[in-house]
């Protein structure tokens, strides 16, 4: 081999798994010796055997012979290249692989390998300036090809995005996740406690916080990834009715708080199980399956249910159980829940209701008086609805009805003793035996006709004695009375309260037409409003007396058949109108006070407590003004009616009559003067003939005076 055959500028191919650049410093040694040193180990290395049997890359990569060839920068003077350094650093895989790629059809031989490894460069073309500098062994095309192959082995990730990763290792504190990056990420075990079944190989979602921290570690977070995707996943689970897992974090009012995909959801106590749960704490720190039943998009609230998962199965069980039920069938069940209106009993997958009225033949205030929670009881099926899946149960029906054991000796008119169990407005129910009750109507509690309520006579749990009024064993009804224990006051009412007898009564009620009073228990009477006062006109009884006050009355009439008494109060006094007839004669004048006014006239209070009425045209004063209320004036009686108890008064008539009297007197005086004048004139005429001429002048003067006086009188009369 000659030196001309050496190609010192030839670049050796790169190793596929090591994209690093190789540089070599060379010493000043004869190039001929280096070439010979390179050639000799190549010739002595048994390269052909492994190359022929296996892919060249693997066996040749282990051969130390090719190392000096890979690192030999023969482009520089051979005299300066040391053999030791290139042999120690260069693997043989690269040149052998290149040989197999360039010549796939022919078997690699030692000669070809030598030809490939031997630099084909002359000393004339050797670049002496490249000695000691970093040397690139790959072309741009080869580097781009190797970079693309390397990039395919890594995933392209972006920070602050959610991607899927694979669990590759699990420790008590951490979970290692591979996301296809050059390094794996580590997630705290606490972020995955909701999933106790996590195993190696499972795919989980992670959030890339940083590709490298200060220590070069890939930072991932599963919790943040769940939060970012949780709302979308919750809505998807709700729409598709999926079953999801959740971690019960803590207890809250009315239920539990559940961690679902990182979102705090509410689990109502009624949705934990089909059976009522009394201790919620037993579910805390547990992972359970749930179903999303409600989402509030506005407030981002989520409600989940564990009960919904088992309801479908229970519905099928209910249908199977109900299909086998029969009326009258006796079953054993467990008291599941107690309410104010009844008891729910679990019959082994289906619930039935025992109404409070079907718990006992007697009356009870609350079901807890009969049964206890979680107690085993036997019940009888009263009715059921297959469509609504409702079952009506009974407990008291397992025992005989108390009415069936009621003694035959009990009959109408007997006195019985019992306890008041219920009071209503219309009466009270008395329990004379467990399950046997009778009704005392409010009308049978007192002989009084005055309307009252049962609460006025009895209270719950009172022990009372009553008389059986009616008894119906078939209908199981009984009516009782307590007023029958005392005599009926109306049996001898005429003897007690004869006509015109006087008594004291108590005012019980008012009406527009009178007052109802009570003479004794069971004896009531009515005082008509017209029988309250002789002199006053009363518009309403409340003006006269008050409820509860005592009042003196006189019996006016007794109606035994209708149990009615007609009473009067004014009859206790003599009729004052007999006296008023002589006092308030027509034309008499009395002092009066105006008490009230109306559009028709005014009411005037007169002496002796009597009232009169003055019409509007008779209340005008002398100065043409209207009189006012509480004004005291003189009034003249212009009309009096004893039968109607009416006195008509007038104030105007007083000064009108006075004016008329003055005019009459004046007229009488004028008439008297005229008659005197006429007599004097007549006398003068009679004596006219006897007068002398001397007297004529005097007579003429007298006549003129008389005529003037007469004329004056006529003028005044004309005015």
Secondary structure, 3 states (H helix, E strand, C coil): CCHHHCECCCCCCCCCCCCCCCCCCCCCCCHHHHHHHHHHHHHHCCHHHHHHHCCHHHHHHHCCCCHHHHHCCCCCCHHHCCHHHHHHHCCCHHHHHHHHHHCCCCCCCHHHHHHHHCCECCCCCCCHHHCCCCCCCCCHHHHHHHHHHHHHCCCCCCCCCEEEEEEEEECCCEEEEECCCCCCEEEEHHHHCCCCCCCCCCEEEEEEEECCCCCCCEEEEHHHHHHHHHHHHHHHHHHHCCEEEEEEEEEECCEEEEEECCEEEEEEHHHCCCCCCCCHHHHCCCEEEEEEEEEECCCCEEEEECHHHHHHHHHHHHHHHHHCCCCCCEEEEEEEEECCCEEEEECCCCEEEEEHHHCCCCCCCCHHHCCCCCCEEEEEEEEEECCCCEEEEECHHHCCCHHHHCCCCCCCCCEEEEEEEEEECCEEEEEEECCEEEEEEHHHCCCCCCCCCHHHCCCCCCEEEEEEEEEECCCCEEEEECHHHCCCHHHHHHHHCCCCCEEEEEEEEEECCEEEEEEECCEEEEEEHHHCCCCCCCCCHHHCCCCCCEEEEEEEEEECCCCEEEEECHHHCCCCHHHHHHHCCCCCEEEEEEEEECCCEEEEECHHHCEEEEEHHHCECCCCCECCCCCEEEEEEEEEECCCCEEEEECHHHHHHHHHHHHHHHHHHHHHHHHHHHHHHHHHHHCCCCCCHHHHHHHHHHHHHHHHHHHHHHHHHHC
